[in-house]
């Protein structure tokens, strides 16, 4: 990555009739050559594949990614902690806490569990503990590529957890936003390991305790995948983060953020607003999966995504930059 003090021209455009200035504008001119920016973005995985695009739109897209490159998480170690709020895990009244025996693991599974535990410890997603009145076992699930992912079996914990419901956007809400914005371009931002960015309160950490057959007990410092209250808290956090943008040009669906705009210039303004909100709250772990649809279709690597085109029923998975 090329170290540089970020600068951006101001104003960047208008949204809803108001001028939008770059949140990272500065007085020192950015002298990093465009080719070096492209190389820096490719070195960290934000751009992939060769492209012959020379349009102003592509150039501005590269400038946007370079300006906000610290907001994207390209590997698990980049995951940080959201500072908006801490979440409380709530038990049912008169719930009985239970400890479960650890499940047996093969030698191959133990090696993989060790690797993933070390990664989570380094990212401060989990921490070691000396025991808890409640503990769930772990289980290894084989992925399509033959590797293992370890998961915490939270079924008993979910049985004693309070139900906490949240509302998902209706199809009518999505269609209404697209119609109202005269949507010509859409982008999707996919949060990387969204649960692992949202902290839980100190009083709730012991409830997330899990046990391994060979390394003892651990507990989560952030929301746990598989806990039935986690989707509720993630929705609360994202709605708080984008409170002023939802249903204006943005919708939140679980850990996906849909941004709709009428034209390219307005879309860059909306993307800057979304990325700025993320960066301000240290919610700085967006998976680089930006989709431009209609006239410009740019899809980044690192995730399996679908291209959505207006007036087309084609769904395409793509890894390289493309323009239509």
Secondary structure, DSSP 8 states (H G I E B T S, - for coil): ---------S--EEETTEEE--TT--SS-----HHHHHHHHHHTTSS-S-----SHHHHHHHHHHHHTGGGB--SGGG---EEEEEE---B-TT----B-------HHHHHHHHHHHHHHHHTTSEEEES--S-BEEEEEEE-TTS-EEEEE--HHHHHTB---------HHHHHHHHHHTT--EEEEEEETTGGGGEEE-GGGGGGG-EEETTTEEEEESB--TT-TTHHHHHHHHHHHHTTTTBTTTEEEETTEEEEEESSHHHHHHHHHHHHHHHHHTT---EES-----TT-----SSS---B--TT----B---S----
